[in-house]
Amino acid sequence: MKTTNMSKEGREKILVIPDIHFPEQDERALEIIYHVLKNDTFDEIVQLGDMLDMYPISSFSKDPEKVGLGLRNEIIMARKFLTKVRRLQPKAKITLLKGNHEARFDRYVIDKAPGLAHLFDYRDLLGLKELKINYIETIYKIGRLHFMHGVLVRAHSAYSCKAHFDKYNMSIIHGHTHRLGSFYKTNLDTTYTVHELGCLCGLSPDYTKDKGVSNWQQGFGVVYIDKKSGWFFIVPFPIVNHTCIYKDKVIKA
């Protein structure tokens, strides 16, 4: 048996952050993310979409008090988060993916106020250019692994992973479902895998209370990608009761 250290020159280390849904974020879960960012170093940070909830312009019935806070509150929270991430990881590449909740903005402008389409953009208000953050509206590929927000939700953990593999037939890491799970498929040539990484929002938002238990889980992931071959390893980190084990340390927020 042979063991070797993964040289920094030969691999990429990526922190993967799932759905946050400002202003429905779980601050204690985010404190764990800040701890990881402060005590480790990453080549890239990928946020899988639905960083914003876009609650005031959703098509669902809404709480008038929450609507009154407007998108401004969400954007201020998200910008503070991105600013802190950049401060803690000044050299890392940061990439945001577009989620279905961010897509609410584009739909709302097209349907309700098309004349304002080119007047302003919430992405500018987030300060992405100033913070040197990339924004991706489609699937994002690094090596042999595809990062996406996700388009399918099934009833149980890992079922959505299988559904995404059946649809795309490739290795994927995604958010969207707010669940933790993994699926593997081996054929004659290789092994594919799909991971869902949970969420960092509260597990019992108002709109789920009349539906029973939400069956969501919190977590994040770290991906190692070999620069030469593109092969990768995904390490999920569940957050249970605001507690996580990372680098042999028990982190409790």
N, C-alpha and C positions, 0 to 999 in steps of 0.2 A: 504494500500500500504506500502511496506517495501523497504527501500534503504539501501545498505551496501557498504562500500568501498572495492575495490579489493585489497586484501593483496598481497604484493610482494612475500610472501612465497607460496601463492596458485595459482599464475598465472605466465605465461611468457609474456613478452612484446617484440614484435619483430618489428623492422623497416624493411620495404620491399622496396628495391630500384630496379626500372625497368631498361630497356635497356639504356646504356650510349653511346656506340659506339665510344669510343676514336679512332680517333681524331675529330669526329664530335660532341663532347659533347657541351652542352650549359652551359657555365661557370656560367651564372647568375642563371640558375636552380640549378646547383650544389652548389652555395652559399647558397641557401635555405636549402639544405640537410645538409651542414656544420653547419648552424645555429641550425637546429633541433638536430643534434648530440651534439652540444656544450651545449644546454640548456635542454636536457632531458637525461634520462638514459634508456638503453635497455638491456634486457637479451641476445638478439641475433639480428644480422643484416643479412638479406638474400638479396643477389643481384641475380636477376632472370635470368642472362645470357645476352649475347651480351654486355658485358662490353667493349670488344674490337670489332672493326669493321673488322679487317683482310682485309682491302681494297686492299693492294698490291697483295694478292693471291686469290682474288675473281675471278669467272669465267665470270664476266661481263666486258664490255668495260671500260677501265680505263683512267683517266687523267694522262699522263706521269709525270707531275710535282708532283702529289700526290704519285704516285708509287715510285718516287725517294726518298721520305722521309722514305720509308721502314717500316717494322714492328717495328723496333727499337724505332721509335718515339711514336707509339701507346703504346708499352710496358712501356716506360719511363713515359708517362702520367698516365697510369693505375696504375703503382707502386706508384707514388706520391699520387694518390687518395687513394689507399689502406693504405698507410702509414699514411695519415692524418686521415682516418677513425679509424685506430687502436689507434692513439694518442688521439683522442677525446673520444673514448670508450675503454679504456684499459682493462676492465674486461668483455666485451661482447664477446660472441661467434660470429664468423663471418663465413658465409657460402656463397660460390660462386657456382652458377649453370652454367652448360655448355649450351651455346646457339648455334643456327645454324651458327652464324658467327664464333664462336670459333671452330666449327666443320670444318670450311674451312681449318684450319691448318692441321688437321689429314688427310683430303682428299688430300691436296696438297702434303704432304710428301709421302703418299702411292702411289699417281699417278705419281709424278714428281721425287721424290728422296727417294725411300724406303730404300736405304742404309744408310740414315741419321736418320732413325726413332728412334734409341736408342742413338743417339749422344747428342741431346739436346732437351729440352722441354720448350716452352714459359712459362709454369706454374712455372718452376724453376726460370726463369728470373723475374717473378712477385714477387718473394720472399715470396711465400705463407707459406712455412715452418717457415721461420724467423718471419713472422708476425702472426703465429699461426692461419692461415685461412684454413678452410676446403673447399674441391673442390668436387662437386657432379656432376656426368655425367648423372644421371637419375632423376626420380621423388623423391622429398625430402618430407617426411611426418613428421609433428609435430602434435601430438594429432589426431584430425579427419580431419585436413586440409592438402592438398597436394600442395606443391610448385613445379612449373615447369616453364621452359622457355616458352613453347607453341609450337604447331606444326601446328595450323590452323589459317587462316586469312579469314575473311568474309568482306563484303562490308561496314558494318556499325557498330557503337558502340554497344557493347553487343551481336551482332550476333555471334562473335567469341566465346564469353563466352558460349552461348547455344551450339555451335558446339563442344566445348570441353566437355561439360557435356554429350551431346549425344554420344560422343566417349568413355568417361571414366566412366560416371555414378557415379561421386563422387564430393566432394567439392574441388575446385581448386582456387589457385591464380597464375596468369601467366602474362608474359610480351609478347614480340614478335610482337604484333599488333601495338604498339605505340598509342593505343587508351585507353580511359577510359570507363569503362562500367561494368555492373553487371547483373547477371541472377540468378533467384531463381526458385526452383522446389520443391514443397511439395507433398509427397505421404502419405500413411496411417501411416508411421512410423516416418518420420522426414522431415526436410527441408534441401535441399542442396543449395549451392550457388557457383557461379564462378565469380571471379573478374579479370578484366584486368586493369593494373595500369598505362597505358600510357608509357611515356619515359622521358629521361633527355637529349636527344640529340637535335640538332637543328631541327626545324620543316620544314625547306625548304632546304634539301641537294641538291647538284647539280643534282643528278640523278633523282630527282622528278620534276625539273623545267619544263620539256617539257610535263609533265602529268597533269598540273594544280595544284590545291590545294591538299596537301598531306592528309588532314583530319586526322592529328595526334594531340594528346594532351599530355601535360606534367603532371606529378604527381608522387606520391609515396603513401605508405600506412603504417598503424600501425595495427598490429594484436595482440589481447589479447587471450591467450589460457589458459583455466582452466587445471591445471596440473592433477587433479584427474579424471575428466570426459573426457577431450580432446575437449570439446566444445569450440568454438571460436567466436570472434567478429572481423570483419574487418572494419576498418575506412579508407576510401580513402581520400586523400588530393590533390585536383586538384591544379595545378599551372597555372594561367591564366595571361598572360602579365607579367610574372615574379613576380607574386604576389600570396601569399598563406596565409591562416589564420590557425594558429596552436597554441593551448593552449591560445585562446582568444587574440592572438597577430597577427596583420597584418604584414607579412614579405614581403618586397618588395626589390628585388635584383637589 
